[in-house]
């Protein structure tokens, strides 16, 4: 999120992850598609897999906490999704390892994940809220548009709260 490196394909795959999680409320075996989407996200963005991973983990934990589907209905499709993920990523990982060993994976993890999460990007020495500050200072029109949208559609906001709170809502 700090690098702002969400290209169109990555955005599409994350959006499809949200749609798949939502669609799997009524049909749990649709969760198998999460393995395909997760594999594609990993192949496209490597450590960017954490973004859809957090979405999946959050919704599954919310569903478990509420006591939604029984364990078998919930976890068997997720295990199948994990197997599909491995089937997609493993051939690439083996091929990549055969070319340059652990050098690529070391760079992928330590540069793309650890360094980007723990160091200043693009020379911005600001604090953790630098990007939020920059947006509100130079792109305040988006904040005004968001405020107008919230004021114009309060019924939609209430509907979202209802969906989030009700049993079987979009979180479980």
Secondary structure as a PSIPRED ss2 file (coil, helix, strand):
# PSIPRED VFORMAT (PSIPRED V4.0)

   1 X C   1.000  0.000  0.000
   2 X C   1.000  0.000  0.000
   3 X C   1.000  0.000  0.000
   4 X C   1.000  0.000  0.000
   5 X C   1.000  0.000  0.000
   6 X C   1.000  0.000  0.000
   7 X C   1.000  0.000  0.000
   8 X H   0.000  1.000  0.000
   9 X H   0.000  1.000  0.000
  10 X H   0.000  1.000  0.000
  11 X H   0.000  1.000  0.000
  12 X H   0.000  1.000  0.000
  13 X H   0.000  1.000  0.000
  14 X H   0.000  1.000  0.000
  15 X H   0.000  1.000  0.000
  16 X H   0.000  1.000  0.000
  17 X H   0.000  1.000  0.000
  18 X H   0.000  1.000  0.000
  19 X H   0.000  1.000  0.000
  20 X H   0.000  1.000  0.000
  21 X H   0.000  1.000  0.000
  22 X H   0.000  1.000  0.000
  23 X H   0.000  1.000  0.000
  24 X C   1.000  0.000  0.000
  25 X C   1.000  0.000  0.000
  26 X C   1.000  0.000  0.000
  27 X C   1.000  0.000  0.000
  28 X H   0.000  1.000  0.000
  29 X H   0.000  1.000  0.000
  30 X H   0.000  1.000  0.000
  31 X H   0.000  1.000  0.000
  32 X H   0.000  1.000  0.000
  33 X H   0.000  1.000  0.000
  34 X H   0.000  1.000  0.000
  35 X H   0.000  1.000  0.000
  36 X H   0.000  1.000  0.000
  37 X H   0.000  1.000  0.000
  38 X H   0.000  1.000  0.000
  39 X H   0.000  1.000  0.000
  40 X H   0.000  1.000  0.000
  41 X H   0.000  1.000  0.000
  42 X H   0.000  1.000  0.000
  43 X H   0.000  1.000  0.000
  44 X H   0.000  1.000  0.000
  45 X H   0.000  1.000  0.000
  46 X H   0.000  1.000  0.000
  47 X H   0.000  1.000  0.000
  48 X H   0.000  1.000  0.000
  49 X H   0.000  1.000  0.000
  50 X H   0.000  1.000  0.000
  51 X H   0.000  1.000  0.000
  52 X H   0.000  1.000  0.000
  53 X H   0.000  1.000  0.000
  54 X H   0.000  1.000  0.000
  55 X H   0.000  1.000  0.000
  56 X H   0.000  1.000  0.000
  57 X H   0.000  1.000  0.000
  58 X H   0.000  1.000  0.000
  59 X H   0.000  1.000  0.000
  60 X H   0.000  1.000  0.000
  61 X H   0.000  1.000  0.000
  62 X H   0.000  1.000  0.000
  63 X H   0.000  1.000  0.000
  64 X H   0.000  1.000  0.000
  65 X H   0.000  1.000  0.000
  66 X H   0.000  1.000  0.000
  67 X C   1.000  0.000  0.000
  68 X C   1.000  0.000  0.000
  69 X C   1.000  0.000  0.000
  70 X C   1.000  0.000  0.000
  71 X H   0.000  1.000  0.000
  72 X H   0.000  1.000  0.000
  73 X H   0.000  1.000  0.000
  74 X H   0.000  1.000  0.000
  75 X H   0.000  1.000  0.000
  76 X H   0.000  1.000  0.000
  77 X H   0.000  1.000  0.000
  78 X H   0.000  1.000  0.000
  79 X H   0.000  1.000  0.000
  80 X H   0.000  1.000  0.000
  81 X H   0.000  1.000  0.000
  82 X H   0.000  1.000  0.000
  83 X H   0.000  1.000  0.000
  84 X H   0.000  1.000  0.000
  85 X H   0.000  1.000  0.000
  86 X H   0.000  1.000  0.000
  87 X H   0.000  1.000  0.000
  88 X H   0.000  1.000  0.000
  89 X H   0.000  1.000  0.000
  90 X H   0.000  1.000  0.000
  91 X H   0.000  1.000  0.000
  92 X H   0.000  1.000  0.000
  93 X H   0.000  1.000  0.000
  94 X H   0.000  1.000  0.000
  95 X H   0.000  1.000  0.000
  96 X H   0.000  1.000  0.000
  97 X H   0.000  1.000  0.000
  98 X H   0.000  1.000  0.000
  99 X H   0.000  1.000  0.000
 100 X H   0.000  1.000  0.000
 101 X C   1.000  0.000  0.000
 102 X H   0.000  1.000  0.000
 103 X H   0.000  1.000  0.000
 104 X H   0.000  1.000  0.000
 105 X H   0.000  1.000  0.000
 106 X H   0.000  1.000  0.000
 107 X H   0.000  1.000  0.000
 108 X H   0.000  1.000  0.000
 109 X H   0.000  1.000  0.000
 110 X H   0.000  1.000  0.000
 111 X H   0.000  1.000  0.000
 112 X H   0.000  1.000  0.000
 113 X H   0.000  1.000  0.000
 114 X H   0.000  1.000  0.000
 115 X H   0.000  1.000  0.000
 116 X H   0.000  1.000  0.000
 117 X H   0.000  1.000  0.000
 118 X H   0.000  1.000  0.000
 119 X C   1.000  0.000  0.000
 120 X C   1.000  0.000  0.000
 121 X C   1.000  0.000  0.000
 122 X C   1.000  0.000  0.000
 123 X C   1.000  0.000  0.000
 124 X C   1.000  0.000  0.000
 125 X C   1.000  0.000  0.000
 126 X C   1.000  0.000  0.000
 127 X C   1.000  0.000  0.000
 128 X C   1.000  0.000  0.000
 129 X C   1.000  0.000  0.000
 130 X H   0.000  1.000  0.000
 131 X H   0.000  1.000  0.000
 132 X H   0.000  1.000  0.000
 133 X H   0.000  1.000  0.000
 134 X H   0.000  1.000  0.000
 135 X H   0.000  1.000  0.000
 136 X H   0.000  1.000  0.000
 137 X H   0.000  1.000  0.000
 138 X H   0.000  1.000  0.000
 139 X C   1.000  0.000  0.000
 140 X H   0.000  1.000  0.000
 141 X H   0.000  1.000  0.000
 142 X H   0.000  1.000  0.000
 143 X H   0.000  1.000  0.000
 144 X H   0.000  1.000  0.000
 145 X H   0.000  1.000  0.000
 146 X H   0.000  1.000  0.000
 147 X H   0.000  1.000  0.000
 148 X H   0.000  1.000  0.000
 149 X H   0.000  1.000  0.000
 150 X H   0.000  1.000  0.000
 151 X H   0.000  1.000  0.000
 152 X H   0.000  1.000  0.000
 153 X C   1.000  0.000  0.000
 154 X H   0.000  1.000  0.000
 155 X H   0.000  1.000  0.000
 156 X H   0.000  1.000  0.000
 157 X H   0.000  1.000  0.000
 158 X H   0.000  1.000  0.000
 159 X H   0.000  1.000  0.000
 160 X H   0.000  1.000  0.000
 161 X H   0.000  1.000  0.000
 162 X H   0.000  1.000  0.000
 163 X H   0.000  1.000  0.000
 164 X H   0.000  1.000  0.000
 165 X H   0.000  1.000  0.000
 166 X C   1.000  0.000  0.000
 167 X C   1.000  0.000  0.000
 168 X C   1.000  0.000  0.000
 169 X C   1.000  0.000  0.000
 170 X C   1.000  0.000  0.000
 171 X C   1.000  0.000  0.000
 172 X C   1.000  0.000  0.000
